[in-house]
Amino acid sequence: MKPKFQLLLLFFMITVSAFAQTQQVDTFNIGDTAPAIKVSRWVKGAPVQRFEKGKVYVLDFWAT
């Protein structure tokens, strides 16, 4: 009886994990507007209040 229960439990866990991974992810296409940037802390310099035409802005970020 114990092996049947373990096999059934394993099947249930695999089934649940397979359905849990089918989340829809929003994707971007060419021409879509970028989402707003949420900043929790500035590393260097003062916060940018507005973007000026002709200037280059570098956004350096890491995700873990």
C-alpha positions as CSV (number, residue, x, y, z in Angstrom):
1,M,0.0,0.0,0.0
2,K,2.8,2.4,0.8
3,P,4.4,2.3,-2.7
4,K,1.0,3.1,-4.3
5,F,0.5,6.1,-2.0
6,Q,4.0,7.4,-2.8
7,L,3.5,7.0,-6.5
8,L,0.1,8.8,-6.3
9,L,1.7,11.6,-4.2
10,L,4.6,11.9,-6.7
11,F,2.1,12.0,-9.7
12,F,0.1,14.7,-7.9
13,M,3.2,16.8,-7.2
14,I,4.4,16.6,-10.8
15,T,0.9,17.5,-12.1
16,V,0.6,20.5,-9.8
17,S,4.0,21.8,-10.6
18,A,3.4,21.5,-14.4
19,F,0.3,23.5,-14.2
20,A,1.8,26.1,-11.9
21,Q,4.5,26.9,-14.5
22,T,2.0,27.9,-17.2
23,Q,1.9,31.6,-16.3
24,Q,1.4,34.1,-19.1
25,V,4.3,36.6,-19.4
26,D,3.7,40.0,-20.9
27,T,6.1,40.5,-23.8
28,F,7.1,43.7,-25.5
29,N,7.1,44.3,-29.3
30,I,8.8,46.9,-31.4
31,G,7.2,50.2,-31.0
32,D,5.7,49.5,-27.5
33,T,6.2,52.1,-24.9
34,A,8.6,51.2,-22.1
35,P,7.1,50.7,-18.6
36,A,7.8,53.3,-15.9
37,I,11.1,52.9,-14.0
38,K,10.7,52.4,-10.3
39,V,13.9,53.5,-8.4
40,S,14.4,52.5,-4.8
41,R,17.9,54.0,-4.5
42,W,20.2,56.1,-6.7
43,V,23.8,54.9,-6.8
44,K,25.5,57.8,-8.5
45,G,24.3,61.4,-9.2
46,A,21.1,63.1,-8.5
47,P,17.7,61.8,-9.7
48,V,16.8,62.8,-13.3
49,Q,13.8,65.1,-13.3
50,R,13.3,65.1,-17.0
51,F,15.0,63.8,-20.1
52,E,16.6,66.4,-22.4
53,K,16.7,66.0,-26.1
54,G,20.2,65.3,-27.5
55,K,21.6,64.0,-24.2
56,V,22.6,60.4,-23.6
57,Y,21.3,58.6,-20.5
58,V,22.7,55.3,-19.3
59,L,20.5,53.0,-17.2
60,D,22.6,50.4,-15.4
61,F,20.7,47.8,-13.5
62,W,21.0,44.2,-12.2
63,A,18.4,41.7,-11.4
64,T,18.8,38.8,-9.1
